Every structure is written in C-alpha cells, then in structure tokens.
Amino acid sequence: CLVNNLDLSMKTPLGGMKHPNGLTHPDRKNNAERIRFDAAGAGKYQVIVNASNMATSSQRYSLVATGCFSFENQAVRKVTRSDFFLDSLWSGGLKSSGSMFGIVAKQDINVTSFEFHSTMKADDGFMFLDIYAINGTFIGNERSREKWSKVASNVMIAGSGRGEATRIPDGAMPKLLVKNGESKGIYITMKFREELRYTAVDQAMGEVFSENTDLQILVGSGNAYEGEGFGEVYPRRMFNGRVIYEKIPHGGNLLVKEDSSVGTLQPQAPAVKVPTRVYLETLWNGGIKNSGSMFGVVAKTTIQIESIYVNSPYSGMIEFEVYKIDGSSNGREKSPNEWNLVGTARVEGGGEGKPTIIPSSAFLETFTIHKRQTVGIYVTMKYQLQLRYSPVQLAVGDVFAENSDLAILVGTGNDYPFSNFYSKRMFNGALVYSKLQDTPSTPSASSTPLPTALVPTSAALPSGSPSTSPKPSPAPSSSPTSMPTTLPTESPSTIPTPRPTIQSLSLETLWEGGVKNSGNMFDIVAKADLRITSFLVNTPSSDNIDFEVYSIKGGHRGNEQIADRWTLVANGRVVGAGEGYPTIIRAQHFKQDIIILAQETLGLYITMTDKREMRYTPVRNKSAGDVYASNLDLAILVGTGNGYPFGQFWQQRVFNGSIEYQRLSEGKVSSDPVLQGVPFTSISWNTESSGVDDSVHGWSVLKHGFLARFEVENSYTCDGTNSMTQVGEATSVVSVGSPTPLYFELRGMGEQFEAGYEMLTFEIDGNVIASATSVARGIECSAGPVSVTKEVPSPYYLSPGKHHLRLKFTTRDGYDHSGVYYEIGLGFEPLP
C-alpha cells in the first residue's frame, strides 16, 4: 500500500464530491491523480488534498489547475480538518426513498456527515433529506417513528449525479457521538423522491459489511417514505455511501489531518414544501408490444394519479390517449361508449431502457380514485404499435403489484381503438400518485372490495419494493429490472398475417452488480437450435470500451486460464451506456455466427480489454454450473468473474445482462436423423370432461392422437339443452431420444357474442405454449373462427426424454354456445 498517501478530491458549489482518475471514491493506489470535468456553472469549487497513512511528519506535493477560472484574493492556506471516513459500497442496483444501517464504534468518534449515492443531478432539482438516529440497534424498530431522534430536517441538496458521491453539507447535522463499543442506527431518507441507491446483499441484517480500525458499518434495509418516512421495509440492503467522522482520543482532543482548500460552500437555500408523491410499478420485462394496454386499479386509500410511466422502445414523438372506466375493464374491452377520455398527450418517447412519461398536464381533469374503488385504465398510442407489456400466467383481474395504497391488476394488450385484445397481459410501467384525505366515493359498481387473493409480482426481477429496481435503471424500479425485450407486435389471429419463421427473443439474469472486473465467463445450455444476435452487459462506464467475446464448446469450467482452447467470436469497440443502461454488443461485431444446437453447452467469455468495469454478482447458494436463469429455449448458468485476458478468476459469479437470440425454425443446423424421422407414431390421451350431457360431445381423439378435439354441446339459449359450464382436460406423456420438432396448430369455431368465454390451452411440461379463445362480434348463438395466441412459435423443440402434454378446455358459462368446437393438430412437419 502507499505510504504518505495523498488523496485529491473536489467539492462542487452544490456540495457534490468529485474524485480522481474516473473513480467514485479516493484513489488509494496511485500517486498521480487528476480530476477532469465540465463545470456545471459559475460558483466556487473547493479543491481538497487529504493525507492518510503518513509515515513521516510532512509530504511535499504539487497542485496544478487548468481551465477558465479565477482566484479570489486569498492564498492557498493550510487548514486542519477532522474528517476520517469509512465506505460501504457504491454499486447500486436498487433504489427507494431511504436506507437504514447500523454503525458500531471501535473507539470514541463523532459522526459529522455522510455521503450517499444517487443518480440525481443539479438539473433534476433539489433533494430534501431527513436524517434520523437511534441508540442501539435499529432492527425491529424500522417502522417505530417514536423511537428515533430526528437529527436533520429538510436538508436541501443538489445531487452530484451518476457515479459521484453526494455529500450532506457541513453543518447540516449536529455531531453524533458514538463511544467505543456503542452501536447506533442511522436512517437517511429523501422526502419526495425515490432516488437513494443501495444494494441487495447476501449478509443478514446487522452483520458487519465494512470496517476499519475505528468503525464498523452493518447491513441494513431499504425503506419507503410514508407518513413521516417510516414505510415499507426491504431487508438485507446495504446503504451506498460513506460515514464521515472525527476521532476522539481519551484525552478528549480531536485527531486531525491536513489538507489544502480554496473556496467555500454556497449558502444553503431555505427548505420548501412539496406535495408527497409516491408510485407503484409493475414490471419492465416487455415481451410483446402493441398500441395499448388495459389494466385495473384498486385503491386502498384515496389517491390522485399525477403521471403514468410506460415502457416503449420508441424515441420519437408519441400521441397518447388515457381512458378510465368505473369498475373492472374485464368484458368491456370493446365498449368505447362506457369509457371516459381523461387524458391526451404528445410526448417524446424515452426509448429503449428508459421510461416514457405521460405528465400530469396530460390529464383533462383531476384523476382521483377513492378508497376501495376499482377503476379500469386504458393507456394507448394513437399511431404507433410501440407500447410494451408482458404475457403472464395470472388471470385477468388478479393482483400483480401492490403496496399499502393501491393494487394494479392483470389486464390485456389492445389494438387501437377498443379493437382486438389479448388477455393475461401485464402493463409495463408505473403509476405516480399522491395520497389524499379519504373521502367517501359515490356508491357504484366500482366500489368493490380489494380481491382477497393478493399475488406477489413473481414475474418481475427480484425486488424489495415497488420503487426499487434489481437492475440499474433510470426509471422507477421494482423490480429489475428485467430490460425490455424486442418482440413482434401482437396481431389478431382472425386476420391472416404471415408469421415470421425467425423470432427475436431474449433471456436475462439480473442487473444488481456488486462486483466488477474485466470480464465474466459462464455457460449456456440450449433447448432448441439458436443463433445469438447480441449481448447486453452491465457496466457503469460511459467511455469507449474495447471488448472481446470468446466461446468454447462443452463449457468453460476447467478452461478458465487456458487461452488456446477458446475461439474468438467477436471483438471491437462500443461506447458504454453508463450507469443504469445496458451496453449492447451487436451482431455487427461478430466474427462469425454464434450458433448453439439443442442440448449443447457453450461456454462464453465476455471481457473488456482496457478496463475492469464489467459488473457481475456474487452468489452463495449456487455453484458454477448451476442454472441461474432459464426459459423455454435457453438456460444461463452460474460462472466466474475474470481478469483479462485469461488471468485470475473468482467462482460463484453471475453474469449481469441479457442474451438476445433467434430460434432457428427453418434450415436446421442439426443433421441428427431423428429430426428427419418420426420418434413416436401415436399419442395416447387420458381425457376427462364435465358439464356434458351426452356421449357425442366432449373429447374425441383422431389420427392416432395427433388430433384432439372438444365438441361443445349447444346451450339451452341456442336451441340446445345444456345450461352448464363445459370443462375438459386431456393429458399424455411422450418420449423422444433426440431433439425433435413438434409442430402444433390450434383452431376451431367459437361463440361470437363475447370474447374470452371459451378457452383451449396447450401446455408442455407445465409451460403454456398456445391458447385459443372466442372472438366478440356481438352475435348470439353463432360460431366463428377462434382467436389463437402462440406464446412460442411452432415448432416447439422437444429435448431428449419424457414430456408431459396437457390440454385444458372450458366454456366458462352455459350461454351462447352453438356449433362450437376447439381442436389441436400435432405433427413432425408443418401442418396444413
């Protein structure tokens, strides 16, 4: 380590701190340090040189400044300061209003200030902070406001921005005495923002996360601001920042260090009152895009919608319309006369990875939802098909996301305006709202109790809070943020459109970070023949990045340091997207097609050649080779962090990012003869049905089981006799010895009065592959072509082994069924 170490830093006019050599903390390794920056505006900038680890009584140094500035008539002077400090970490990953953590003194100290991590900059407006302290542990007291002492109130500060430490101004808080062996809980919270960053960690709350000879910092929690700031608690979160303190020896005199200073801080502006705004989000995964999305909202307290965040890859001008309906939107998706237009906006799209904001100025009237009221919301673009939402397994009307104020329900994707719709779709985005004093709502069908089956947001990335993000995100985050995928727009199956044979898909891991180095090795296992089209990686760098991508058949384990076994498949230079955004390595940088066949394992090594800025995440409960993330096509396994080029490596590390790929449905790379043949010649179905009065209707199995059909008995309202809900299930087990394409096609004739009142679902190994349902044309007692949704394109590739097939059918009611049947055809080649 360096002795007589001198650390250079700079304090901006608004109190932010800048550090040298591109770092967000002091440079402990180099004795030549430089800070370069674009001045944000006029003001006084304080240059600080801190001495540490001194082996001699003094150290000479040179300080040079260049640029357009002037000195005041004051000499550079030597001053005494008492600042010592201890960092936790700065990797981010999640954010909310505030964070609690513990400190334990190993000698008598005075805590004088804190630095923290936030992406907010001066252009984003001021933050207003409250700081609380509690003697002893904070654990168990996270929501007990009365047990805490407020040590600073309404501290107004401008953030230093992404990658910089934001310092609480000197004098904003009193000194906090912590004696040797004592512990104290600290709570730092923003009052009207949710932009304080912290990191999810494996350690339990109260465990030591970082320490030096004077102090320990303990693992704590992320916290939502409600009431006086003591809202929901998200445990095992580590405050990102620094504790600044003085040492107090037994004699009572402060130990001091030396620095040189120029300039002073600007005076603090008076605090102002700002309305409390909070938000609840769903997810940002994408998966499908169309004109718009409908969803339900149930208020637990009276709220006013202030703005709506949506997920769209489009960065041009977008015209939005926002509609509202009292009560549930379910069954009223194509009834425009029942909806009220409550907002219009023409805004610029945020683009890939950023939220697009429909502001409060868009609303034509105050958008209030009263306590225990249910409303449907329809957010739609007028001219683009660029609004993203996600297919989910929950039913329409199920709770997808909730907090103590409201719940957001599963809804639909929708064609503009009030046209075809696609059920079991989850709006991607967030509702920003303010809480109002509860007032009784007008009695109506919309004043319904909250559904009792509250379902957690399992589809989103790991999240402690509706306002936290598991991946770096400029948007309100929850859940990280998986990054949005780029997939084809939904089209109604009743309108014949050519379906592409190659579809762009993706699989991501997480975006939490925690550790960074040059690169990351990991294995992928294919369940179908795939072509990789791009890699999305997590890096805080916004500079030019030189990168290399290597592959190795069979996996990377045991080959981490054997360079000649690897093949260079991509290299080049990209510009880092920086904190909160994915950096993309596209196919244009590939030296060859990166293709992996079904059931193959391929090792990948993605590395920077000139930086150590690749983020990945340590895991404790999984080992290298364990599956970390998977879908129907692909699995990403736990791997290693690596030094460039094939140097030291660290086990139990998870790649942060996403792999985008295409499923090869034509021109198969594999020459396995089984793909040209027939692995089984019949399918034996076990069938059950209920609600069917005779033996003519219900299930029938044809063509050796490759065609299964459910015939619906006519309803008593349509010259039939059946008044019951007709339900059926068919199951089968098939086996294949090699990767095998199974083509499938759902078809039939369904009722034409209302949509969604008949449904046939096809599952393989518990995964929904496709479904068919009725189309609403307002015609009673008639049948027309059904609407089909394919969650994955045909064919589906069966991996070697046994597979469970299941068909589920229901009419959902006993009305308007006349001449109705649903069927599925299966085969080993494209179906007619």
HELIX and SHEET records of a PDB file:
HELIX    1   1 ALA A  122  ASP A  124  5                                   3    
HELIX    2   2 ARG A  145  LYS A  147  5                                   3    
HELIX    3   3 PRO A  336  GLU A  338  5                                   3    
HELIX    4   4 SER A  360  ALA A  362  5                                   3    
HELIX    5   5 ALA A  563  ARG A  565  5                                   3    
HELIX    6   6 ALA A  587  HIS A  589  5                                   3    
HELIX    7   7 PRO A  673  GLN A  676  5                                   4    
HELIX    8   8 LYS A  703  GLY A  705  5                                   3    
HELIX    9   9 TYR A  716  CYS A  718  5                                   3    
SHEET    1   A 6 GLN A  46  SER A  52  0                                        
SHEET    2   A 6 ASN A   5  LYS A  11 -1                                        
SHEET    3   A 6 GLY A  16  LYS A  18 -1                                        
SHEET    4   A 6 ALA A 165  ARG A 167 -1                                        
SHEET    5   A 6 ILE A 109  HIS A 117 -1                                        
SHEET    6   A 6 LEU A 176  VAL A 178 -1                                        
SHEET    1   B 7 GLN A  46  SER A  52  0                                        
SHEET    2   B 7 ASN A   5  LYS A  11 -1                                        
SHEET    3   B 7 GLY A  16  LYS A  18 -1                                        
SHEET    4   B 7 ALA A 165  ARG A 167 -1                                        
SHEET    5   B 7 ILE A 109  HIS A 117 -1                                        
SHEET    6   B 7 GLY A 241  LYS A 247 -1                                        
SHEET    7   B 7 PHE A  84  ASP A  87 -1                                        
SHEET    1   C 2 ARG A  77  ARG A  81  0                                        
SHEET    2   C 2 LYS A 257  SER A 261 -1                                        
SHEET    1   D 8 LEU A  94  SER A  96  0                                        
SHEET    2   D 8 LEU A 196  ALA A 200 -1                                        
SHEET    3   D 8 VAL A 233  PHE A 239 -1                                        
SHEET    4   D 8 LEU A 215  ASN A 223 -1                                        
SHEET    5   D 8 GLY A  98  ALA A 105 -1                                        
SHEET    6   D 8 SER A 183  MET A 190 -1                                        
SHEET    7   D 8 PHE A 126  ASN A 135 -1                                        
SHEET    8   D 8 SER A 149  ALA A 158 -1                                        
SHEET    1   E 5 LEU A  94  SER A  96  0                                        
SHEET    2   E 5 LEU A 196  ALA A 200 -1                                        
SHEET    3   E 5 VAL A 233  PHE A 239 -1                                        
SHEET    4   E 5 LEU A 215  ASN A 223 -1                                        
SHEET    5   E 5 VAL A 208  GLU A 211 -1                                        
SHEET    1   F 4 VAL A 278  GLU A 281  0                                        
SHEET    2   F 4 GLY A 429  LYS A 435 -1                                        
SHEET    3   F 4 ILE A 303  ASN A 311 -1                                        
SHEET    4   F 4 PRO A 355  ILE A 358 -1                                        
SHEET    1   G 4 VAL A 278  GLU A 281  0                                        
SHEET    2   G 4 GLY A 429  LYS A 435 -1                                        
SHEET    3   G 4 ILE A 303  ASN A 311 -1                                        
SHEET    4   G 4 THR A 368  ILE A 369 -1                                        
SHEET    1   H 8 ILE A 288  ASN A 290  0                                        
SHEET    2   H 8 LEU A 387  PRO A 391 -1                                        
SHEET    3   H 8 PHE A 421  PHE A 427 -1                                        
SHEET    4   H 8 LEU A 406  ASN A 414 -1                                        
SHEET    5   H 8 GLY A 292  ALA A 299 -1                                        
SHEET    6   H 8 THR A 374  MET A 381 -1                                        
SHEET    7   H 8 MET A 317  ASP A 326 -1                                        
SHEET    8   H 8 ASN A 340  GLU A 348 -1                                        
SHEET    1   I 5 ILE A 288  ASN A 290  0                                        
SHEET    2   I 5 LEU A 387  PRO A 391 -1                                        
SHEET    3   I 5 PHE A 421  PHE A 427 -1                                        
SHEET    4   I 5 LEU A 406  ASN A 414 -1                                        
SHEET    5   I 5 VAL A 399  GLU A 402 -1                                        
SHEET    1   J 4 SER A 504  GLU A 508  0                                        
SHEET    2   J 4 GLY A 657  ARG A 663 -1                                        
SHEET    3   J 4 LEU A 530  VAL A 537 -1                                        
SHEET    4   J 4 THR A 583  ARG A 586 -1                                        
SHEET    1   K 4 SER A 504  GLU A 508  0                                        
SHEET    2   K 4 GLY A 657  ARG A 663 -1                                        
SHEET    3   K 4 LEU A 530  VAL A 537 -1                                        
SHEET    4   K 4 ILE A 594  ILE A 596 -1                                        
SHEET    1   L 8 VAL A 515  ASN A 517  0                                        
SHEET    2   L 8 MET A 614  PRO A 618 -1                                        
SHEET    3   L 8 PHE A 649  PHE A 655 -1                                        
SHEET    4   L 8 GLY A 639  ASN A 642 -1                                        
SHEET    5   L 8 GLY A 519  ALA A 526 -1                                        
SHEET    6   L 8 THR A 601  MET A 608 -1                                        
SHEET    7   L 8 ASN A 544  LYS A 553 -1                                        
SHEET    8   L 8 THR A 567  VAL A 575 -1                                        
SHEET    1   M 7 VAL A 515  ASN A 517  0                                        
SHEET    2   M 7 MET A 614  PRO A 618 -1                                        
SHEET    3   M 7 PHE A 649  PHE A 655 -1                                        
SHEET    4   M 7 GLY A 639  ASN A 642 -1                                        
SHEET    5   M 7 GLY A 519  ALA A 526 -1                                        
SHEET    6   M 7 LEU A 634  LEU A 637 -1                                        
SHEET    7   M 7 VAL A 627  SER A 630 -1                                        
SHEET    1   N 6 ASN A 686  SER A 690  0                                        
SHEET    2   N 6 VAL A 727  VAL A 736 -1                                        
SHEET    3   N 6 GLY A 801  THR A 810 -1                                        
SHEET    4   N 6 MET A 759  ILE A 764 -1                                        
SHEET    5   N 6 ASN A 767  THR A 773 -1                                        
SHEET    6   N 6 SER A 787  LYS A 790 -1                                        
SHEET    1   O 5 GLY A 698  LEU A 702  0                                        
SHEET    2   O 5 LEU A 707  GLU A 711 -1                                        
SHEET    3   O 5 TYR A 821  GLY A 827 -1                                        
SHEET    4   O 5 THR A 740  GLN A 752 -1                                        
SHEET    5   O 5 ILE A 779  PRO A 785 -1                                        
SHEET    1   P 5 GLY A 698  LEU A 702  0                                        
SHEET    2   P 5 LEU A 707  GLU A 711 -1                                        
SHEET    3   P 5 TYR A 821  GLY A 827 -1                                        
SHEET    4   P 5 THR A 740  GLN A 752 -1                                        
SHEET    5   P 5 TYR A 796  LEU A 798 -1                                        
END                                                                             
